[in-house]
C-alpha cells in the first residue's frame, strides 16, 4: 500500500488546532463523565478467570469512564470547519491528490468466490492479496478524500466498492478459512486480519459520510457489521470457540483483530452495553497480547511484526484515550516499565546500519516505507527516537494524525534523533544478544537461545546472524514465503535443518516450550563479547549428556567471530552443524570457505577436535524465501560417530 507523508510545522499546527478546537471537544469529550481514570491493574484483578468477556464488576468499573454515545473517529463530512482546516494542510492536500490519481481506475471485486476457494485450497496468497490491498487502499482514500473535498465526485466509486464488499460471502483471507470453507459457505462467522479491515473501513464510511451514502447502504453496513464483527466478537469473548481463537493469543493477530473489532463496535453498535462490553473484552484480551513480549521488551515475531502488531495496539490505545478523554490508558496498561521497553524494541534490536536479524518470520532490514505510526507514538509515550518523517498507512491512523497534528509532526532536527548503538544489547528474558563491532566497517553478530514455541516459531535455538557493514554474510536465512506448506514445521527453512545449529544422530530440534536454550555465561567488554549457551534441552535425544555453544566476538582490528560447539554423549553419536548463507562461496582447501557478498568478503576456517570432518554443500530446497535469492547449507559433520567432540568455526573479514 502506498503511504502519505505528512510534514506539518509546529507553528501552523497550532493555528489549525485552534481553528477547530470546538470540533475536537464535541467529538471526543462532550459525553464523557467526570470520573477518575480506570485503574487497569485493579480492573484485571476482577476478570472472570480466563474469560475475555468482562465480569459484572468490570462492567461497572467501565461504565464510570465510557461515554454514553457512540465513538465518532472524526467529525462527519458536514462539519466543514474541521474538514476545510484539514484540507488546507500540506498533508490534506497531498492525500486528496493521491486519491484523485486513483479515481480513474476501474473498481475491482475484492475476492470472488472462485478465487477464494482456489486460494484456500492452494494456500496461494498471490492471487488475491494484491487485489485486496488495492481495493482497500482506494476505498480508504476515496472516503477521506470526499470528506476533504466535499464535491461528491468520489461518492459513486465509494458506493461501488462498499457494495462489492457487502456482497462478499466471507470477509476472511481465504487461507484463514477452514478446509471446507465454513465461513464462505455460511456455517460460521469469524474475524481475521482481513475481516477486521473490511469492517473497520465500512464503519468509517458510515460514520464519516452519513447522508452522502444512501439510507439502504447505511442500513446494510450497520446490519452486516453487527453480525460479521460485533456479534461474533462478543460471543467468542464469552465462550471460546473456533471462530476467534486469537482472543487470548500473544501474537500480532490479537492486537490487530481486537483493534478492528472495537472500532466497529463502538462506532456502529446502537447498544451502549455492547460498546462497554467490547472495550472490556479488549482490555482483558490485551493482557494476553502484551504477555507475548519478554519482560525485556523482546518481540519474538521480529521487527516487521512488532510494527504491525504494536502499531494496532497503539491505535487501540489512542482510540480509547480519545473516546474516554484519557480515562482509559493502554499506553501504560498495568506495567509502564515493560511498555517502555517494548516501545524501544526497534532501536535495541538493530544490529548496525539499519540491519536486524531475520529470526523467526522477521525482516532483515529496517524499512523506510509503510506506516511508522508505532514509532511516532513510542517517541511520545516511551521516549523512543522520533521519526524524521511521518508515514500513515491505514485511514484510522491518518485520522488520528490529523486530530493530533503536533504529535504527528516529524523531528525538526533528524540529526539530533540519531543515537549511537551500544557495544551490545542483551535481552536477558528471551536470551537474545546483539554484539556490535565498532570497526570502520563494523563486524557484528546477533544470536539467540530462545525456545521452540515462540510466535512464528522456527526450530532455531542457538541461531545467529553475522553482518559485515550492511551485508548479511551468514547465519539465519529467515522465513519461507507465505504459500502452501510454509508454516509446516517440516519446511526446511523453518526446521532446524535450515538454521546454523547442530544436527545430532540425524535428528533435528524438537518443538514445544520445553525445548529451549539457556544463556549460562556472558562477558561484555570493550574489545570482547562472549556468550555461552546450553543447547541440550532443544533436542529430544536421551544419549545427549551436554551441548554448549560458545560465541566470541573479538573486536580488535577488523574483528573475528568464533562459533564453537562442544558436545558430550553417553554413547557414540553422529554430530554436525552448518553454515547457512545467501552469499557466494568457494572452498579453499578442505577446511576453509570464502564467502563473498555484494560489498564484503569473509574467510571461514573450520576446525575440530576428537574426529575428522566432512563438509558438504547443498541448496536449500525451498522455492520462495522472504529474504529473496537462493540460500545454501554448508554441512559440517564428523566422519564417524563420537562421544565427545568440538567444532569451531571462525569468521574473519578480508
N, C-alpha and C positions, 0 to 999 in steps of 0.2 A: 504494500500500500504506500502511495506517495505521501509525503509529510508536508506540513505547512510550517515554515519557520516564522517565528514572531520575534521582533526586536522592538520593544517599547521602552523609551527612556522614562526615567522616574518622573521628570517634571510633567510631561504630557500625561503620564498615567494618573498623576494626582488630579489633574484637571478633569479627566474622564471619570474618575471615581466620584468626584463631587457632583458632576452633571447628572448622574443617575443614582445617587445615593438612596433616594427615596425608593427607587425600584428594588434595590437590594433589601431594604428594610421590609417592604411588602412581601417579597418573595420568601425570605428566609426567617424573619423574626416576628411577624405580626401575631401569629397564633401560639408562639412558644410560651409556656408557662414559666413564671419566675420561680424556679426551683433550683436547688443545689445540683451540681453535676452528678452524673451517675458514677458511683464507685464500682468500677468494673471488677475489682478483686472481690468485693463483697457480693456483687451480682453473681459471679461464677460459683461462689460457695452455695448458692441456693438452687443450683441446677438440679434437675431430677435425674440423678445418676448420670448415665451416659446419653440420655435422651437429648436431642438437639432442640426440640421444641421447648420454649421457656416454661418453667414451672409457674404455679399460681403466684408465688411470692415474687418471682422475677417479673411477671407481667405487671404486678402492682408497682414495682420499682420503675418500670419503663413508662408507665402512664404519667408519672410525675415529670418526665423530661421530654416527651414526644408531643409535638403539636397535634391538634385535633383535625387539621386539614391535611389533604394530600400534599406530597412533595412536588414542588414546581422547580425543575432544574434551572430555568431562566424564565424571565417574563415571556408571555406569549407574543407572537408576531405583531399583535395590535398595539403593543407598548412601543411606540416609535421613539420615545425619549431614550429608552435603553438601547434599542437596536440601531438607531441612527448614530448614536455615540460609538457603538462598536464598529459600525460600517465605516466610520471616519478614521479609524486607526489603521496603521500600516498592515497589521495582521488581518483585520476585517477586509481591507481592500484586496490583499493577496488571496485570501480564502475565496472571495467572490470570483476573482479572475480565474482561479483554478477550477471552480465549479463551472464557469462558463465554457471552459475548454472541453468539458465532459458532456455538455448539453446536446451536442450534435450526434453523439454516439448512440447507436440503436440499443434499446434495452435488451437484456438477456434474462431468460428464465434462469433463476439461480441454479437449480438442480432438478432435472427431470427425473421421473420415476425410473426410467431406463438407465440413466447414468447412475442413479442412487444404487440400484441393485447390482450393477456391474462393479462399482467402486467397493461396495460391501463385500462382494464375492472375491474380488481380486486384491483387495487392500490397496487399490490404486488411487492415491490422492490427487495425482496429476490431472485426472480427467474431470475433476470438479472444483478443486481449491482455487485455481486462478479465476474461474468464472465467479465463484462465490465471493472472493475478495473484491473483484471489480464491481460486482453488484452492490456490496455493502459500502464500498468507498464512494461510489457515485451517489447512492441514495443519501448517505450522511451529508455529503457536500450539498446536494440539492435542498435538503431540509434546512440547513443552516443558511445557505445562500438565499433562499426565499425569505427567511427572517431578515437577512441583511438588506436585500433589495426591495422586497415587498411589491413586486410588479406582476406577480402571477405567472411569469414565464417558466418557472420550474415546476409548477403545480401539476401539469399533465404528466410529466415524467415521474413525479413523485407518486401519483395515483397508479401509474403503470407498475412501478416497482413494488409498491405496497400490495397491490392486488396479486402480483405474482407470488409474493411471499405468503400471503393469506391462503392462496390456492395450493401451496405445497402441503403434502400429506404428512411430512416429517420435516422438522427443522434441524435434526441432528446432522452432524457429519456422518456420511453413510457408514464409515468404518467403526463408528461408535454404536451402531445398532447391533442387535444380536444376529446370529447367523440366519435366522428365519425372518429377518426384517420386521420384528414385532411392532416397532414404533410406526414404521411406514404403513403396515397393514392395520393399524388402529387397535392393536391388542393391549397396548400400554402407552403411557406418556412419560417422556424422560427429558431431562435438561442436560445438555453438554456444552462444550465450548462454542459450538455453532448456534444452538438453540438460544442460549442466553444472549448472543449477539443479535440475532433476528429480533428477539423480544425487546431488547433494550432500544434498538433503533425505532421499532414501531411505537414504543412508549414515548420516545422523544418526539416523533412525528405528531402523535395525537396531542401531546402536552403543549408543544410549541405552536403548532399550526392552527389548532382549533377549527374555526369555521372555514378556513381555507380548504379543508377536507370535507367531503360530503358527509351528511349525517349517517348514511348507510355505512360508509367507510369507517367512521369513528366507532360506530356500534360493533362492527365486525372486529376491529382491532381490540376493543375492550373485551369482547367475548373470548377471542382466541388467546389473548394474554392471560386471561383468568384461568382457562383450563390447561393451556400449554405450559404456563410458568407458575403462577401463584398456587393453584390447587395442588399440583404435584409437588411443589417445593414444600408446602406446609404439611402435606400428608406424609411425605418421606421423612420430614423432621420429627413427626410424631411417632411413626413406626418405620424403622429401617426396612427398605425393600431394594429390589434390583434396579429401580429406576434412577435413583440419585445416590449412588454409593459413595460419591465424593464428599458427602456432608461431614463426615468425620475423618477425612483424609488429610494428609500432611503435604500434598503436592500442590502445584500451581492450580490444578483443577478446582480445588476448594475455593480459593480466593476469587478466581475468575468467574466461576459459575455462581458463587454466592453474591458477588457484587452485582451481576446482571439480574439475578432473581430479586434482590432487594430493590434495585432501581425500578424494575417493572412493578413490583407490588406496591411500593409506597407512592408511586406516581399514578398508577392505574386503578388500584382497587378502591371501591367505594366504601369498604369496611375499615373503620379505624382499628377494630380488633385484629384484622388481618395484617394491617400495616405494623402494628405493635408487635404481633407475633413474628413477623418476618424479621424485624430488627433484632428481637431477642434470639431468634434462631441463628441469625448471622453472628452475633457476639459469641454464643456458645460454640458455633462452628469454627470461628477464628481461633479459639483456644487450641484446636487440633492443628490448624494450618501453621500457626506460629511454633508449635512444638516440633515441626519438621526441620526447623533451623537449629543448629547447635547453640549451646549456651554461649559459644564464642562468636555467633553470628554466621557461621558457615552454612552455605546453601549447597547441599549435595547434588542438586539438579543442575548446577552450573550457572554461569553468569547470564546466559540468554534467558533461562527460566526464572532467574532472580528478577530480571527486568519485567518479564511477562506476569509472573505471579505476584510479586511485591508491588508492582505497578497497580494491579487491580485491588490489592489490599489497601493501598494508599488512596485510591479514588473512592473506595467504600468509606474509608475514614473521613475523607474530605466531604463526601456527600452527607454522611450522618452528622458531621460537625456543622455544616451549613444548615441542615434541616432542623437541628435542635439548638441552634445558636451556641454551639460549642459545648453543650451539656453531655454529649456522648463523645468521648475522646479515645479513639482507637490508635491515635499516634503514640500514646504511651501504653495503652492496654493495661495489663496488670504487672508489666515488667519493663519499665522505661529504659533500663540499662541494656537489656537484651535487644530491645528495638533499636537502640542507638548502634549497637554492634551490627545488627542486620542491615541497617541503613548505610553503613560504611563498608559493607562487604566488597563492592566492586573495586574500590581502591586497594583494599588489603589483599584482594585476590590477584591483582595484576602482577605478572612476573616482571616484565620490563617492556618499555616502548609499545604499549598498547596490546601486548600479548597476554594470554592467560591459558591455563591448562584445560584441554577439552575433555576432562574427566566426565564419566557418565555420558549424558547426552548434551554436554555443554559445548560452547563455542571456543575457538582458539584466539579470536581477536575481538577487541572491544570495538563495536560498530559505531560509526558516526552517522547512522541513519536509523529510521524508526523512532518510536516515541522515547523521550527521556523524562517522562512525567515523574517516574520514581526518583530519578536523580535530583530533579528540582525540589520535590517535597522533602527528600532526605537532606538536602542542603539546609532547608529551613528548620526541620524538626530534629535532625540528628547531627548537624554540624559537618556533613559531608561537603566536599568541594562543589561549588555552584557551577553548572554548565556554562560554557561560553556561547551557546546558542540554545534556543528553545524549540523543541520539536514535538508537536502534538500529533497523535495518530487517530484516535477514536473521537467521535463527536462529543462524548461526555467530557473527555479531557479538554477539548478545545473550549467548551462552555466554561469549565472551571477556570481555565486560563484567562478567559475574558472577564470572568467575575472577580478575578484576583490579579489585576494587571501588574502590580508592583512585585508580587511574589513571582509571577511568571515572566520575569524580565531577565535577560542574560547578564552574566557577570560583566561589569563595566571594564574591568582590567583582567582579561584572561590570564595574563602572565602571573598575576597575584594568586590565581587559583591553582597553579601548578605546585605540586608538593613533591618533595624528594622521597622516593621509596626507601624504606629502611633496608638494612642488610638482610633481614629475614622477617618473615611473618609465621607465627606458629598458632594454628587453630587447634588448641590443645584438647578440645572436647571431641572433635571428629578425628583428630590425628592426621592433620594436614600441615605440611611445611613448605614454604617457599624460601629458597636460599638464593639470594641475588648477588651475582658478581658485580664488582664496581670498576671493571676494567674499561678501557677506552671503547672496546667492543665487548659489552658485558656478556658473561657466560654464566648461565643460571639454571637452576633445576627446581621444579615443583614436584612434590611427592606426597603420597597419601597412604595411610594404613586403612582406616575406614572399615566398613563391613559390607557384606553381600546381601543386604536387604534395604539399600538406600533407595531414595526416589530415583526413577530412571536408572535402576541399578545395572551396572556391568559387574561381572565377576572379576574384580580388579584390585583386590587387596595387595598393596605393595607397588602399585603402578607409579610411573613418573613421566615427566616431560622435560626435555632439555632444550633450551633456547640459546642461540648464539646471535647476538644482535637482535634482529627482528625475525630471524629464521628459526622455524621448528626443525631441529635436526634429527631427533629420535625420541622414542617413547610412545606414549599413549596415542593411538591413531584416531580416537574419537568414536563417533556413533555411526551406525548404518543409517542410510536414509529411511524415512518412514514409508515403507512399502510392505507388502505381504511378507511376513516372517521376520520383520526387523526387530520385533520385540521378543522373539523366541530366545530363551537362554542358551540355546544351541547355536544361535547365529555366531559365526566365527569372529565377528567384530565385537560381539557382546560378551562372549565367554572369555575365560582367562587365556584361551589359546591365542587370542588376538591382542594380548597385552604383554608388556615386558616383565613377566613374572614367571616363577618356576612352574614346571610340569613334572609330576612325580609318579613314577610307575604308570606312565601314560594316562594319568588321572588329572583332571583339571580341578580348579577350586569349586567347592560346593556353595550352594545358595541358601540364604537364611540369615537371620540376625546373629546366630551363634558363630557364624563363620566370619571371623574378623581378624584384623591386625592390631597390634598394640605398639605404640612407641614407648620403648623402655629406657632410652637414654638420649639426651640431646646435649650438644655443645654448640654454642653460638658465640663466635669470636670475630674480630675484625677480619682476620685472614683465613679463618677456617670455620666451616659449619659441618657438624657431624650428627647424624641421626641413626639410631639403631632401632629396627622394628622386629618384633616377634611375629612371624607369619604362620606359625604352626597351626593355629586354630582356623585358618582359612581352608584347610584341607581335611577331608574325612578319611584319613589314612592312619589306621591303628599302628602301623610299623614306624611312623614318624616320631622320633624322640624329640628333636628340636630343629627349628628352621629360623634363622635370623638373616636379615638383610641390613647391611651397613652402607650408608650413603655418605660420602665425604665430598665436600666442595672446597677444594684448596684454591683460595682466591689470589695467591701470589702469581705475579707475572700475568700471562694470558689466561691462566686458570687451568685446573684439572678436576674433573668429576669422576669419582670412582663408585661403582656399584659392586658390592661383594655379598654373595650368597653362601651361607655356611649351613650345611645340613648334617644331621646325625640320625641314624635309624637303628632299629633293633635287629634288622636283617638287611642283606643287600637289596638295594632298590635302584631302579632306573631314575636318573635325575638329570634335569637340564633347565635351561632358562632361554630367554630370547631377546633379540634386539628387534624392535619394531620401527619402521621408518617409511616415510614418503620420499626421502632423498635418494639420489642416485648413489650406488655403492659399487665398490670394487674391492676384490680380495687381493691382498698383498701378502704373499706367503700363506702359511697355514693358520695363523692366529692374529692377523691384522686386517682390519677393514677400513677403507677410506670412504667416508660419507661426504657427498657434495650437494649442497643446496644452491639456491639462486645466487647467494652472496658469500657463503661461508663453506669451510671445509673442516671436518673433524677426523682425526686419526683415532681408531678404536682398537685397543690392544686387549686381547683375551688370554687369561692365564688360569691355570687350575692347579690344585693340589689333590693328591690321592687318586689320580687317574688321568688317562689321556682323553682328549676331547675330539669330537667330530662336529663340524659346522656345516649346516645345510640351509639353503635359502629357498623360499617359495613365495609365490604371490598370494596375498590374502584373497580367498575366493568369495569376496562379497562385491557384487556388481556396483552398487551405489553406496559410497561413503560420503558423509556430510562434509568432510573436510575437502573433498574433491581429489582427483588424482588416483593413483594406484599405490596401495600400501604393500609392503613386503615384510615377511617374518624371516629373520635370520636365526635359525635354531642352533643352540649351543648345548650339546649333550655329552655326558660321559659315555665313552665307548662301551664300558662294561658296568654292570651294577656295582654300587659302592655302599658301604655302611657309613662312611664318613667322607665328606668332600667339600671343596670350596671352589667356587668360580668367581673370578674377579674380572670386571670389565672396566677399562679406563678410557675415558674420553678426553682428548686433548685438542684444542683448536690449532689449526695450521695457518 
